[in-house]
Amino acid sequence: MIGAKSTFALYFGNRGFFPASLLESARSEMIEVMKKLGHDYIILDAAATRNGAVETVAEGEIYARFLKENEGKFDGVILSLPNFGDENGAVAALRDANVPILVQAYPDELDRMAPELRRDSFCGKMSIMDVFVQNDILFSALKPHTVSPAGDLFADHIDHFDRVCRVVKGMEKLRIGAIGARTTAFKTVRIDEVALQRNNITVETFDLSEVFARMNDISESDGAYKRKAERLNGYADFSQTPPDKFAMLTRLGVVLDAIVQENQLDAIAVRCWLEMQKQLGISPCVLMSEMNNRGVPASCEVDIGNAVVMLLLSHASGKVATCLDWNNNYGDDEDKCILFHCGPVPQDMMTGTGCVTGHLILDNAPDISSSHGCNVGRIKPTPFTFSSMLTADGEMKFYLGEGEFTDDPIPDNFFGCAGVAQIERLQDVLLSIGRQGHRHHTSVTPGTVGAAVYEALYYYLGHDVWVPQEEC
């Protein structure tokens, strides 16, 4: 579902004092724009109301029934005002829409201001917003105040609104799999499952003993094993991986995929040390990288909070996401740092195919000799959005920011998959994040989509969202 665009319900407001002739052309124009931008849509039949628009409360109720009949088939409503529009009909039509609503008003033209030509949509939009606030109807409104659907500005508005809708929809009734118990050393990733459940996020837990037992039942002759082995060989460079380690990784990959499918999980958080290294001689990084690359968020160290954040960031960007450590300073540059993890970074975010190696850090621990599975490489330069989430006082609390992965070099002997991140006022951001008690992890996705994520989480979903870059 990565990159799937929203379906919109099209709504047209009317007020009889203003030209009804504008409505027919607006319907045609908006349909054409939706097709051009690649969005599916639903639209009320033109014969259902006067001019296929909504003015009166009675017409609003007709439109409300239309939405009810199509419930689940649309992700947002585009409320278009070809003329002033009537706020009473709009309230009746949309008070129970239960999806984001974008209010768009057509601009007047200075040479078309005669009574039979003028729109007054500028004022109509103010009235709609006013009465929606009075009725606790949430809506989106973007700058400039009026915009023609035919222009590039409206395409930008739709792009933003699409991302808002995808996040709002994507946060409905999530199921996150915790593969193993939280590692004792990582109290930083503790999470309140009840707080998540109150926000329709269910956490399902799976003991590692069950995972290991299921792996023992998988034969290399099984179809699932063969398919997974073929996929992994096509995904990363395993030339340095011993055959027995590759076989063990493949078995684990089959089991993780099965758990996701059987339990209809949206994302997973994996206990990735030290049992796998000690008992199986592997690290699951490359498996998590491959899952992340096909849109199944997999976070490290049973970080359930960042599994959720990876999912919402991916919905917003339409691209992959990953979970990284705030790991190293970058020389003396106070606005740069190295973001890193052992290898769960999806290939779509890497400069090239990763090379699967042993875990050069954990292999120094007692009772571990060689634990292959780390997907070593570099993160490619790109703007990115970063975020994380914790639970406190029964609530979910997020931070949100934007930065850029640069092409600055990282030493060749630097282990894992890393990138140099440039973030404005980074030192203040890090200090603020630390004082708020946030994780040593942060989730990132390509693209600057912070505004859409903020609007979805804070405005529509009612979460505590903090933007340290603005506060700093």
Order of alpha helices (4+ residues) and beta strands (2+ residues): beta-alpha-beta-alpha-beta-alpha-beta-alpha-alpha-beta-alpha-beta-alpha-alpha-alpha-beta-alpha-beta-alpha-beta-beta-beta-beta-beta-beta-beta-alpha-beta-alpha-beta-alpha
